[in-house]
Every structure is written in C-alpha cells, then in structure tokens.
Amino acid sequence: MTKKTGYLIGILLTILIGTLLYWWLCCNCGDGHRGKEPVKSVLDSSFRLNGEGIDYQCADNFIFPAGSFSFREPVSGSVNQGIELLKTRFEKNDQLKLAITGFCSNGEKNTSVFPNLGYARANVVKNYFAKHGINSSRILINGEIKDTVDTRENLIHGPLAFLVKGNKQVEGETTAFDVEAFKEELNTNPLVLYFETNQTNIELTPEQKQTVLKIVDYLGKVPDATVLIVGHTDNSGPRDANMKVGQQRADFAKDYFVNNGFPGSAINSTSKGPDEPIADNNTEEGKAKNRRTVISIQ
C-alpha cells in the first residue's frame, strides 16, 4: 500500500466515523422531545363582546362545573354590564345579531339533549341574555369541542365566544332555515322517545340531537311557538291509570328539556294513554313500542 493510498483510506475512515458519531449523538439528542405533544395554549377565558360597533371586555365570565351546562350564579356584575351595553347597541340597530359559541373538552361527558356540551352551554347563556332584554331571535348558538378550555379545580372558566354580526354577514354564513317546512316535517315525523318514568336521563341519538337543535332554532325564530309533548302507554291495566302514566311520562320529558335550557312556557305536556297505539298490544314488543313520548310543534 502506498503512502497516498493510506492517506485516502484514513480520510475515508475519518468521514465514516464522523458521520456515524454525528448520527448517533446528534440525532438521538432530540429523542427526549420525540413523541411529546406541543404545549397547547389555553382559550382566553375573559368575557368579550366584540364585532359590529362594540368591543367590551372584562376578566370575569360565566363559570361551569366540568361536565355541566349550568353556570354558577350569581354572574359577575361586570358581565352584566357588558350585556346592558349590548342591549343598548341592539336597541339602536335592529340589523344586529349575536353569535354565541360554547366550548367543551373531549373528556366531558355530554348528558344534554344537544350534540355536545358546548351547544348546551351556549343555549343556557342565550337564555340568560334573553332574560336581560336581548331578544332570543337575534341570538345564534353553536358548540365546539376544544381541549384547550380553561380548567381550574374542576371548573371551566369562560368556555364561550361572543361575536356581534350584521344581518348580511349572518345570511352569508348560515343556511336559511325554513320554519314552516321544518314544522311540517317534524309534525309528519315527530321526535319519538322511549324511556321509563324512573329514569334520570334521556338518551338521544345523534340524529335526534340534531332535531333538538332545529327545535331550539324554531322557537327562537317563531314568536309564541309551542312544543307539544304527548305521553302514550300500552293497554295494560285500567285506562285511567294509563292516562296518569302517560301524563307522568310527558311531564318527565318536559322537565328534562326545561332543565336543558328550554323555556317551560313554550312546552305543553299531555297524555293520550293507551288511545293511540302504533303497534300490537298483544305482544311484548308491541307494548314496548306503544310506551312512548312524542314531540311535535303545535
């Protein structure tokens, strides 16, 4: 081997060893960071009303226990002050609407009649605004799941976003809701629930929860609209007893919807007992189908 060849081999070995060491040391130095999720920024939990002609902000906000859509009361005076400012702004411009988006995390169990707790939170806050003079027909609600909600000691602080919009902006962002078509559709194919009167919760399918959202939208858009809840039974036992059971079933459903933020004054509950069966009462399967609660619009 010549001296020149030895130099070349030495250079190649140096490059090879250097490459291996670089790969081993430098590439592995980042292993401690691999697999780690980026730090998530927490949603701003302050109360802020902004948009068309208003920009109000305060540190306080609505606070919800984790897994709940009922906010803690009393609400801060600074929040109420913002609502009063919004009321004044709305009185001066009838073309404005308020969009409320509620948030919840994936880890919160949804026990509401809405698609997620975010919707349920937005709805109860909508009702609070309505009690303070903001017409509910001018409030739009939405719900989103975000794991960045501000959670402290099992309390969710300010999981809400508020935006004031003009009518033209709203029309450009939302699909027109035909209230008459929906009423006809719901009354032709009403919402039918099956549950026992001793239940504490009513389980709705995703499709039924979408129907509930449309009912909320309908009530907001049609003044003096009324939801009708009718309880039905099978024909086991005396008719008078069944009429009472049907009424209990209807009242339970009404109370459940009211607890979910529906106005009680907009819901009528009644019973038809065993008088309108939809299946054969001579079979257990048929009796189970007849023990139902039907929801429509009057």
Buried (B, 14 or more C-beta within 10 A) or exposed (E): EEEEEEEEEEEEEEEEEEEEEEEEEEEEEEEEEEEEEEEEEBBBBBBBBEBBEBEBEBEBBBBBEBBBBEBEEEBBEBBBEBBBBBBEBBEEEEEBBBBBBBBBBEEBEBBBBBBBBBBBBBBBBBBBBBEBEBBBBBBBBBBBBBBEBBBEEEEBBBBBBBBBBBEEBBEEEBEEEEBEEBBEBBEEEBBBBEBEBEEEEBEBEEEBBEBBBBBBBBBBEBEEBEBBBBBBBBBEEEEEEBBBBBBBBBBBBBBBBBEBBBEEEBBEBBBBBBEEBEBEBEEEEBBEBBBBBBBBBE
